[in-house]
Every structure is written in structure tokens, then in C-alpha cells.
Amino acid sequence: MKTKLTQEQSFILSSTNGAFGESDLPLLTSQIEVHKYLINQNIPWTITDDDAIFSWLENVYRPIMQVAQMWNVRASFPDMSDSQLFFAISDHWYFLLAKDERISAQAAAINYAATYGKGLGQFISKISNPIRVA
């Protein structure tokens, strides 16, 4: 039996160009809640859930998906769906941001492909990896 989606859930799914399904909603909701929490740590007011969704779309989803579609990143993970790749890059970016707040989504995605990818995509990502390991 199909569950009825809330307006927010429908908006999230329709705004992400089919990258996610209903089964991804718990992870997406959790990620948006963390995003909202982190924003609220740096401002003197509390943003609304709607503002958090819009901010997440602009500052997390779109930057990650844009770079995830780069040839070298996408080719590094041929067996991953768009949603799987998004969550993997997102987790990697969050991990890297804990070490350096200046890391971009693009740097995180290329580093993820260089570190965990395979094939020619991984090779190209290693060459262009903006994060150098000592």
C-alpha cells in the first residue's frame, strides 16, 4: 500500500528531478534536519522547515548532483544509482568539512571518486584530485 506523502515530501521529490524515491525520504529528511540544525547554530533566529528545504536544495543537493554528473565522477561508480552516489558524496563531503570548512562539493566528489571509484573515472579523478594527501 502506498503511503500519502506530505506536501514537503512531495516538494522534495519533485525538486530533485527524480533522483530519489519514496524509500529515500527518511535519509533526505534526516539530512535536511541536520542542515537546518547547522544553519541555526550560526544565526540568531530559527529558520523554518521550508527555508531549510530550500537552503538544502541550493547548498547541498544541487552542488553535489552537479558535480556527481561530471564524467569522471559518474564513470567511477557505474553500478551506483544517482541517489546512492548523492548520499555517498554527501557523507564524504560532511567528513571532509569536519577537517576543513573550505572544502567544496566539487572537491569532495572528485576526492571520493579518486579514493573509492574504479576504472578510468577513478584514474582521471586521481589526476585532478584537489585534495592532496601528504
N, C-alpha and C positions, 0 to 999 in steps of 0.2 A: 504494500500500500504506500502510495506517495504521500509525503507529508506536505502540508501547506507552508510555503515559505513566507517569512516576514517581508515587509517592504524593503528593509535594509538588506536582507539576504538576496532578494531578487535584484536589487540595485547592484550589489557587489558582483553577482554572477553576470549580469548583463553588461557591466562596465569593464569586465576583464576579457572580453572578446572570446568567450568560450574556452578559455584556458583551464577553467576549473569547473567541477561538477558539484552536485549537492554533497557528495561524500567529502569534499574538501572544506566545506563550510566550518566545521569545528576548528580546523587549523587556521583558516583565514580569520575567523572571529577572534581567536586567541592572539594571533599576530597583530590584529588591529587594536585589541585591548592593550597589548604591550606598547604599541606605538603611541597610543593615547596617553598611557602612563608616563612614558618617557618625555613626551611633549609637555605634559602638565608639571613635570619636575623643573622646567625651565621658564615657566610663565607664571604671573601672579593671579591667574584665573583658571578655571577648569573648562576645557573645550568640550563641546557636545559630541555625542556619538557620531552625528552626521559630519561634523567638522573633522573628526578623527578618520572617518572613512575617506573623505575627500583628500585629506593630507596623506593617508596611506597610499591611495591610488597615485597621487602625484609624486610622492617622495620615496616610495618603496616599490610598488608594483611596476609602474611604467619604466623607471630606470633599470630595474632588473630584467624585465621582459625585453626591453630594447637591446640590451647587451646579450641576453640569452639567445637572441636570434642572429647574432653575429656568426658567420660561417664557422670560425674556429671553435667557438664555444658549443654551438649546436652539434657540430660534427664529432666533438669529443664524447658525446653521450647519445649515440644513435638509438639506444633502447629506452631512453627516458621520455616520458610524456612532458608536455610543457609544464604541467603543474608540478611534477616531480623535480624537474630541473629548477623551476622557480623556488621551491622550498629548499632545495639543496644549496643553491646560490645564496638565498636569503639567510639561511643558517650560517653559511661560511662568512658572509658579509658581517653579520652580527658578531661572530667570533673575532674577526679581524678588527672591527671597530673597537672592541674592548682593549686592543693593543695600540691602536692609532685611530683617533677620531676623524682623521682626514682621508681615510680610505674611501674611495668612490665605489659605486655599484659596478662600474666597468672594471676597475682594478680587481675587485673581489671575484667577479665572474671569470676573468682571464686567469687569475691565480687558481681558482677552483678547477678550471679546465686543465691548466698546466700540472696541477698536483694530482688530480683524480681521474682525468679523462683518459682517452685511449686514441690510438691511431694518429693520423696526420693532423687532426684538430688539436690534439694534445701537444704535438711537436711544435706547431705554429704558435700555440699559446705559450709554450715554454720560452720561445724566442722573444715573444712580445710581452712576457710577464712583467708588469710594472713593479711588482713586489719582489725585491731581491732578498734572497736568503744568504745570510753570512756563512 
